[in-house]
C-alpha cells in the first residue's frame, strides 16, 4: 500500500488499519534493542536482560511476548532441567532489523547536526526566558 498521498494522522481512523499500533510496537525503545541484539543469534532471557541496561524483568517479558505475537521473534523452549528458553528473530523480524540498521546509520551520520541544533535551540530558549524576566 502506498502512503505517499495519505495523511499519516488518518492511519488511526481507517478501518482495519493497524499501522499506528505496529509502529508503536516496533518503534518502542525496548523492542528496538531486542531486535538489534537478536541479529543473527539466539539469546536467552537472562542474556537479553543483562545486555539491555535499565529494562525490568516484567518489561522485557512483555516486550518479548508482544514481538512474538507479532511474528518478529521466535521463542524456543528446550525440554531440559532447568528449562532453557531461547529467543531469535524470525525471517520477518530479520527484515525489520535491516530497517532499524538504516535508522541507526542515519542517526550516527547526523548526530553532530542534531547536537548543534539542540544547543542552538537551548540557547534561544535561555535567551528568551532571560529577556522575558527582564522585560
N, C-alpha and C positions, 0 to 999 in steps of 0.2 A: 504494500500500500504506500502511495506517495503522499507525504505530508507537506510537500512544498508549499501548497496554497492554503493549508489548513491552519487556523488559529490554534496554537498549542493549548490555549486555555479552554478550548472546547473539547479536549480529549476526555475530560471527566464527564461530559454531558452526552456524548454519542453513545447510543445504545449498544451494549455488548463490547465496548472498547475498554480494554484493561491496561492501556499504555501507561497511564499515570501510576497504577498500582505496581506494574512491573518496574518502572523507573524508580519508584520509591524503594522497592526491594533491592534492586541491583546497585543502586547508587548509594545505599546506606554504607557508612564507613566500615562497619564490621563485615558486611558482605564483600566489599571491595578487597579488604585484607585477606579474608578467607580464600577468595578466588585467586588472588595473587599468590598466596602461599601454596596453593594446591597445583600450581603449574607443573605438569609432567611428573607428579609424585603423589604418593599416598601418605597421609599423616593421621596419627591417632589424635583423639580429642585432647589428651594432655599435651601433646606436641604443639597442636594449634594454640591452645591456651597459653602455653609458655612463650610462643612466638608473637602473640598479639598483646602488646602492652596495654593494660587498662581494661581489658574485656573481662566481665564477670562470667562465672560458670553458667549462670542462668542465661545471660545474653548470648553467649556462644552457642548454647544448646538451642535457643530459639532461632538464631541465625542459621545454624546448620539444618534444622528442621524445615525452615522456610525455603532454603536453597535446594534441599532435597525434594520438597513438594513441587517446586518449580522446574524440576528436572535438570538442575545445574550441577548438583553434587550427588554422588552415589555413596551410600553408606553400606559397608560390608561388615557383618558380624561373623566372627570366626568362632566355631564351637570348641573353644578351649577354656581351661580354668586357670586363672580368672578370664572372663570373656574379653576378647580383643575386638575392637571396632576401628575400622579404617575408613577414612573419607578421601575421595578423589573427585576430580572434575569429570563430568560426563562429556561426551563429544559436544553437546550443546554448550556446556559450561566452558569448554575449551575455546569455542568461538567468541564467547563473551570476554575471555581472558585477553584475546588479541585486541579487542576494542579498548579494554582497560589499559593495556600497554600503550596504546596510542594516546590516551588521555594523560598517562604518566609522562610520556615523552614530551607532549605539548607543555605540560607543567614545568618540566625540567628546563625546556628551551626558553620559557618565558618568565621564569621565577624572578629574575632581576628586574624585568619591566614591571611586574606586579608589585614587587617590593618598593620600587621607586614611586609607582602610582599611589600605593598606600601611604608612604612617607609624605608625599605632596598633599594628599587628602588630609592626613592628620595635622599637618602644618597649617593648612587652610582652616580647619575646624578650630584649632587652638587660637589662631589669629582672630577668627570671627567671635569666639567666646570672649576673648580679652577685649575686643572692641565693643561688644555688647555690654560688658561690665562698666567700661569707661563711659560709654555714650549713654 
